[in-house]
């Protein structure tokens, strides 16, 4: 693997924005570390360290970095979709006399090809994870198990899939929202942010029921829209999309231009942080930027205006760090590390809870005492638990990383009219993944269900929706040769 990483790193075009890759890997790494740290496991179950020690909740303003991942997603999706438009036969980068120009550049066919390309790297490792755990869950229940930490594990391991469901929705909405961005720029972002604010007003001031669930779309898509702005160079902290590390670090800039380029990120960071503080202090929003057990209001599920403000300050903060990070990533060893991590990041994310709960399971099986969470003995044991979880995650990554490698691009041309079929497939995928994150894999034989948009969904039904939706996207995106 080392030689392959070296070849990939050395083949990196000078125009690639390496900082985006670092943000993608870094945000997932912070989420993994946060989950490992927050788990307060005892023989009686799994709790949350932030509930045990509320004074630690301000740390979530640094550790809740999912907005950064979705922001990076917006940047990547914009570049990917525009690249497809250019490269398809009949597009700006292709021969003007291509016989298949009309069908290949139709909105339907480009949309289908885009969905297939973006969903492959997400859903291949996800489906392997789900199928492996589904078999394990079925065997455990057939053998009469499923109690204690095992039952908790079957319920918890699928919870992080909510993130993949939201990300699938962002992929699906990229083409129409990108068109809005190209027409209105900052106005498109402002519209989504204003809609998120209106939802919270209806929720908290008018008491309108169920309206809060709209913010799963408005809040996260607003953060995603910031990635479009970055792709067009409208955030100012360095270069626009497609520029290399030299320009991003300020090479060749005129005196004072560096400070001017930091203006927008500084406004985002400062305004977002002030807004989040005001909303949490004076409004109905909790301090923690992650969900807490027993809270009537969560900033995460569904997302709130406070979480959007939190996302703004994070985006501004990471953009302020772009130039020094670009200089670091110009070093071959640092860049090779990022390339290697990017190749397994999704696999590590999917299996990190399995590793953490596996470590606790081994400790319980060996009768190793588990100290009470947040005690001195618990903190003293923490580095060993983290090291063991990291080692087990590395082993799981070694076993399953091959499924994260994207399949070769199709030489076929998606047929005209394939867009609706691809959209239906993407919808089934995101509903299935979200349903599975809610219902878990416990109670398979009892037909356990969870409520997804007022419809009871079981784990087998969620898996069937995800797999069926993926097959529809594959069929629509491949088309006919």
C-alpha positions in Angstrom: 0.0 0.0 0.0 2.9 2.4 0.7 4.2 2.4 -2.8 0.7 2.9 -4.2 0.2 5.9 -1.9 3.5 7.3 -3.0 2.6 7.0 -6.6 -0.8 8.7 -6.0 0.8 11.5 -4.0 3.5 12.1 -6.6 0.8 12.1 -9.4 -1.2 14.8 -7.7 -1.8 17.7 -10.1 -0.5 21.1 -9.1 -4.0 22.5 -9.4 -5.4 20.2 -6.7 -6.6 21.9 -3.5 -4.9 19.7 -1.0 -6.4 21.5 2.0 -9.9 20.1 1.1 -8.5 16.6 1.4 -7.0 17.4 4.8 -10.3 18.9 6.0 -12.2 15.8 4.9 -9.9 13.4 6.8 -9.5 15.7 9.8 -13.2 16.2 10.3 -13.9 12.5 10.3 -10.9 11.9 12.6 -12.3 14.4 15.1 -15.7 12.7 15.0 -14.2 9.3 15.6 -12.1 10.6 18.5 -15.1 12.4 19.9 -17.2 9.3 19.9 -14.5 7.3 21.6 -14.1 10.0 24.3 -17.8 10.5 25.0 -18.6 6.9 25.5 -19.1 6.2 29.2 -19.5 2.5 29.3 -20.3 0.5 32.4 -21.5 -3.1 32.9 -25.0 -1.6 32.9 -24.9 0.1 29.6 -23.5 3.0 27.6 -23.8 6.6 28.7 -22.5 10.0 27.6 -19.5 11.6 29.3 -20.9 15.0 28.6 -24.0 14.2 30.6 -21.9 12.9 33.5 -19.7 16.0 33.4 -21.7 18.9 31.9 -18.8 21.2 32.3 -17.2 19.5 29.3 -20.0 20.5 27.0 -18.3 23.6 25.7 -15.7 21.3 24.1 -18.4 20.4 21.5 -17.9 23.8 20.0 -14.6 22.5 18.8 -15.4 18.8 18.4 -18.7 19.0 16.5 -17.1 19.3 13.1 -19.7 17.7 10.9 -20.4 21.1 9.4 -16.8 21.1 8.0 -17.3 17.8 6.3 -20.6 18.9 4.7 -18.9 22.2 3.6 -16.1 20.3 2.0 -18.7 18.1 0.4 -20.3 21.1 -1.3 -16.9 22.1 -2.7 -16.2 18.7 -4.1 -19.7 18.2 -5.5 -19.6 21.4 -7.4 -16.3 20.5 -9.0 -17.4 17.0 -9.7 -20.7 18.0 -11.4 -19.0 20.7 -13.4 -16.3 18.3 -14.5 -18.9 15.9 -15.8 -20.6 18.6 -17.7 -17.3 19.5 -19.4 -16.2 16.0 -20.1 -19.3 14.3 -21.3 -19.4 13.9 -25.2 -20.7 17.2 -26.6 -19.6 19.1 -23.5 -17.2 22.1 -23.6 -14.2 19.9 -23.3 -15.4 17.4 -25.9 -15.6 17.3 -29.7 -18.4 19.4 -31.0 -19.4 16.8 -33.6 -19.9 14.0 -31.1 -22.9 11.8 -32.3 -24.1 11.3 -28.8 -23.9 14.9 -27.7 -27.6 15.5 -27.3 -28.2 12.6 -25.0 -24.9 12.8 -23.1 -25.3 16.4 -22.2 -29.0 16.3 -21.3 -29.6 17.2 -17.7 -31.1 13.7 -17.0 -28.0 11.8 -18.2 -25.5 14.0 -16.5 -27.5 13.9 -13.3 -27.6 10.1 -13.4 -23.9 9.8 -14.1 -23.1 12.2 -11.3 -25.2 10.3 -8.7 -23.6 7.0 -9.7 -20.1 8.4 -9.4 -20.7 10.0 -6.0 -22.7 7.2 -4.4 -20.3 4.4 -5.3 -17.6 5.3 -2.8 -20.2 6.0 -0.1 -22.5 2.9 -0.5 -20.0 0.2 -1.3 -18.3 0.2 2.1 -21.6 1.1 3.8 -23.4 -2.0 2.4 -20.6 -4.3 3.3 -20.7 -2.9 6.8 -24.5 -3.4 7.0 -24.4 -6.9 5.6 -21.6 -8.0 7.9 -23.3 -6.6 10.9 -26.7 -8.0 9.8 -25.4 -11.5 9.7 -23.8 -11.1 13.1 -27.0 -9.7 14.6 -29.0 -12.6 13.1 -26.6 -15.2 14.5 -26.5 -13.6 17.9 -30.3 -13.6 18.1 -30.7 -17.1 16.8 -28.3 -18.3 19.5 -30.4 -16.5 22.2 -28.1 -13.5 22.8 -28.7 -9.9 22.4 -28.7 -8.7 26.0 -26.3 -6.5 27.9 -23.5 -4.8 26.0 -24.2 -7.0 23.0 -27.8 -5.6 22.7 -26.5 -2.1 23.1 -23.9 -2.7 20.4 -26.5 -3.9 17.9 -28.5 -0.8 18.5 -25.6 1.7 18.5 -23.3 0.6 15.6 -25.7 1.8 12.9 -26.4 5.2 14.5 -23.6 7.1 12.6 -25.3 6.1 9.4 -27.5 9.2 9.8 -24.5 11.2 8.5 -24.4 9.2 5.3 -28.1 9.6 4.8 -27.8 13.4 5.0 -24.8 13.3 2.8 -26.7 11.3 0.2 -29.4 14.0 0.2 -26.7 16.7 -0.4 -25.5 14.7 -3.4 -29.0 14.4 -4.8 -29.7 18.1 -4.4 -26.4 19.3 -5.8 -27.4 20.1 -9.4 -30.5 22.2 -8.7 -28.8 24.0 -5.8 -25.7 24.6 -7.9 -27.9 26.3 -10.5 -29.4 28.5 -7.8 -25.9 29.3 -6.6 -24.7 30.2 -10.1 -27.7 32.6 -10.4 -27.9 34.1 -7.0 -24.5 33.5 -5.3 -24.7 34.5 -1.6 -28.4 35.0 -2.1 -29.0 31.2 -2.4 -27.2 30.6 0.9 -29.1 33.5 2.5 -32.4 31.9 1.4 -31.6 28.6 3.0 -30.3 30.2 6.2 -33.5 32.4 6.3 -35.6 29.3 5.9 -33.8 27.6 8.8 -34.4 30.7 11.0 -38.1 30.8 10.0 -38.5 27.1 10.9 -37.1 27.8 14.4 -39.4 30.7 14.8 -42.4 28.6 13.9 -41.1 25.8 16.2 -40.3 27.8 19.3 -42.5 30.9 19.1 -45.6 29.6 17.3 -45.4 26.0 18.5 -46.1 24.5 15.1 -45.6 20.7 15.4 -43.2 18.7 13.2 -41.9 21.8 11.3 -38.5 21.4 13.0 -37.7 18.4 10.8 -37.4 20.7 7.8 -34.2 21.9 9.2 -32.5 18.6 8.4 -32.6 20.0 4.9 -32.3 23.8 5.4 -29.4 23.8 8.0 -27.2 21.2 6.3 -27.9 22.4 2.8 -27.0 25.9 3.8 -23.6 24.7 5.1 -23.3 22.7 1.8 -24.0 25.9 -0.1 -20.9 27.5 1.5 -18.9 24.8 -0.3 -20.2 26.1 -3.6 -19.1 29.6 -2.7 -15.6 28.3 -1.9 -15.5 26.5 -5.2 -16.0 29.9 -6.9 -13.5 31.6 -4.8 -16.1 33.8 -3.0 -14.9 33.0 0.5 -11.7 34.9 -0.2 -9.1 33.1 2.0 -6.7 32.3 -0.9 -7.5 31.0 -4.3 -10.6 29.8 -6.1 -11.2 26.2 -7.0 -8.6 24.5 -8.9 -5.6 26.4 -7.6 -2.6 24.9 -6.1 -0.9 25.2 -2.8 1.4 27.9 -4.0 -1.3 30.4 -4.7 -3.2 29.3 -1.7 -0.3 30.3 0.5 -0.2 33.7 -0.9 2.6 33.4 -3.4 2.7 36.3 -5.8 0.1 38.3 -3.9 0.2 42.1 -3.8 0.8 43.9 -0.4 -2.4 43.9 1.6 -4.2 41.4 -0.6 -3.6 38.7 2.0 -5.4 40.7 4.7 -8.2 41.4 2.3 -8.6 37.7 1.4 -9.1 37.0 5.1 -12.0 39.4 5.4 -14.9 37.1 4.5 -13.6 34.1 6.6 -13.1 36.4 9.6 -16.6 37.8 9.2 -18.0 34.2 9.0 -16.0 33.0 12.0 -16.7 36.1 14.2 -20.3 36.5 13.2 -21.0 32.8 13.5 -19.4 32.6 16.9 -21.2 35.7 18.2 -24.5 34.4 16.8 -24.1 31.0 18.4 -23.3 32.5 21.8 -26.3 34.9 21.6 -28.7 32.1 20.6 -27.5 29.7 23.3 -27.4 32.4 26.0 -30.7 34.2 25.2 -32.6 31.6 23.2 -34.1 28.1 23.8 -31.0 26.3 22.5 -28.8 24.0 24.7 -25.1 24.6 25.2 -24.0 21.3 23.7 -23.6 21.1 19.9 -24.2 17.4 20.0 -27.4 15.6 21.2 -27.6 14.9 24.9 -29.7 12.1 26.5 -32.9 13.4 28.1 -32.8 16.9 26.6 -36.1 18.4 25.3 -34.2 20.3 22.7 -31.2 19.1 20.8 -29.1 21.3 18.5 -28.4 18.2 16.3 -31.6 16.2 15.9 -33.2 18.1 14.3 -30.6 20.8 13.6 -31.2 24.3 14.8 -30.3 27.8 13.9 -27.7 27.7 16.7 -26.0 24.8 14.9 -26.0 26.7 11.7 -24.3 29.6 13.4 -21.8 27.1 14.9 -21.2 25.8 11.3 -20.5 29.4 10.1 -17.8 30.0 12.7 -16.2 26.6 12.0 -16.1 27.3 8.2 -14.7 30.7 8.8 -12.1 29.3 11.2 -10.8 26.6 8.9 -10.7 29.0 6.0 -8.5 31.3 8.0 -6.1 28.4 8.4 -5.9 27.6 4.7 -2.6 29.3 3.9 -0.4 27.8 6.6 -2.1 24.4 6.0 -1.3 24.7 2.3 2.4 25.3 3.1 2.4 22.2 5.3 0.8 20.0 2.6 3.4 21.1 0.1 5.7 18.8 2.0 5.8 15.3 0.4 5.6 13.4 3.7 2.6 15.4 5.0 0.7 15.0 1.7 1.4 11.2 1.5 -0.2 10.9 5.0 -3.3 12.7 3.8 -3.5 10.7 0.7 -3.2 7.4 2.6 -5.9 8.5 5.2 -8.3 9.7 2.5 -8.2 6.2 1.0 -9.6 4.6 4.1 -11.4 7.4 5.9 -15.0 6.2 5.2 -14.1 2.6 6.2 -12.6 3.8 9.5 -15.7 6.0 10.2 -18.1 3.0 9.6 -16.2 0.6 11.9 -14.9 2.9 14.6 -17.8 2.2 17.0 -17.5 -1.5 16.4 -13.8 -1.2 17.5 -14.7 0.9 20.6 -17.4 -1.4 21.8 -15.3 -4.4 21.0 -12.6 -3.1 23.3 -15.1 -2.7 26.1 -16.5 -6.2 25.4 -13.1 -7.7 25.7 -12.5 -5.8 29.0 -15.8 -7.2 30.4 -15.1 -10.7 29.1 -11.8 -10.6 30.9 -13.4 -9.2 34.1 -11.2 -6.1 33.9 -12.8 -3.6 36.2 -14.4 -0.6 34.5 -14.0 2.5 36.6 -16.9 4.9 37.1 -16.9 7.4 34.2 -15.0 10.7 34.9 -13.2 9.4 38.0 -9.5 9.6 38.2 -9.1 5.8 37.5 -11.4 6.2 34.4 -9.2 9.1 33.0 -6.0 7.1 33.8 -7.4 4.1 31.7 -8.5 6.4 28.8 -5.2 6.4 26.8 -5.1 2.6 26.9 -8.7 2.3 25.7 -8.1 4.8 22.9 -4.9 3.0 21.8 -6.8 -0.3 21.8 -9.7 1.1 19.8 -7.3 2.7 17.3 -5.5 -0.6 16.8 -8.7 -2.6 16.4 -10.0 0.1 13.9 -6.8 -0.3 11.9 -7.3 -4.1 11.8 -10.9 -3.6 10.6 -9.8 -1.1 8.0 -7.2 -3.5 6.7 -9.9 -6.1 6.3 -12.5 -3.9 4.6 -10.6 -1.0 2.9 -10.8 -2.6 -0.5 -14.5 -1.9 -0.7 -13.8 1.8 -0.4 -11.9 1.9 -3.7 -14.2 3.4 -6.4 -15.1 1.2 -9.3 -13.7 2.2 -12.8 -15.8 4.8 -14.5 -18.4 3.5 -16.9 -17.7 3.8 -20.6 -21.5 3.8 -21.2 -23.7 6.8 -21.8 -26.7 7.2 -19.5 -29.8 7.2 -21.6 -32.0 10.3 -21.9 -34.7 10.2 -19.2 -32.4 8.3 -16.7 -32.5 11.2 -14.2 -35.9 10.4 -12.6 -34.8 6.8 -12.1 -31.6 7.9 -10.5 -33.4 10.4 -8.3 -35.8 7.6 -7.2 -32.8 5.4 -6.4 -31.1 8.1 -4.4 -34.3 8.8 -2.4 -34.7 5.1 -1.5 -31.0 5.0 -0.5 -31.2 8.0 1.9 -34.5 6.8 3.4 -33.1 3.3 3.9 -29.8 4.5 5.5 -31.7 7.0 7.8 -34.1 4.3 8.7 -31.4 1.9 9.6 -29.6 4.5 11.7 -32.8 4.8 13.7 -33.9 1.2 14.1 -30.5 -0.5 14.6 -30.0 -4.2 14.2 -31.4 -5.4 17.5 -34.7 -7.2 17.5 -34.4 -8.5 13.9 -36.4 -11.7 14.8 -39.0 -9.7 16.7 -39.6 -7.3 13.8 -38.5 -4.2 15.7 -39.3 -0.9 13.9 -38.6 2.8 14.2 -40.7 5.7 12.9 -39.3 7.3 9.8 -41.5 10.2 8.6 -44.5 8.7 10.2 -43.9 5.3 8.7 -42.7 2.3 10.8 -39.5 0.9 9.2 -37.7 -2.4 10.2 -34.1 -3.1 9.7 -34.7 -5.6 6.8 -36.9 -3.1 5.1 -34.3 -0.3 5.5 -31.6 -2.6 4.0 -33.8 -3.5 1.1 -34.5 0.2 0.4 -30.9 1.1 0.4 -29.8 -1.8 -1.7 -32.7 -1.4 -4.2 -32.0 2.3 -4.4 -28.3 1.8 -5.1 -29.1 -0.7 -7.9 -31.5 1.8 -9.5 -28.8 4.5 -9.4 -26.3 2.1 -10.9 -28.6 1.1 -13.7 -29.5 4.7 -14.5 -25.9 5.9 -14.3 -24.4 3.2 -16.4 -26.9 3.4 -19.3 -26.1 1.5 -22.5 -22.8 1.4 -24.4 
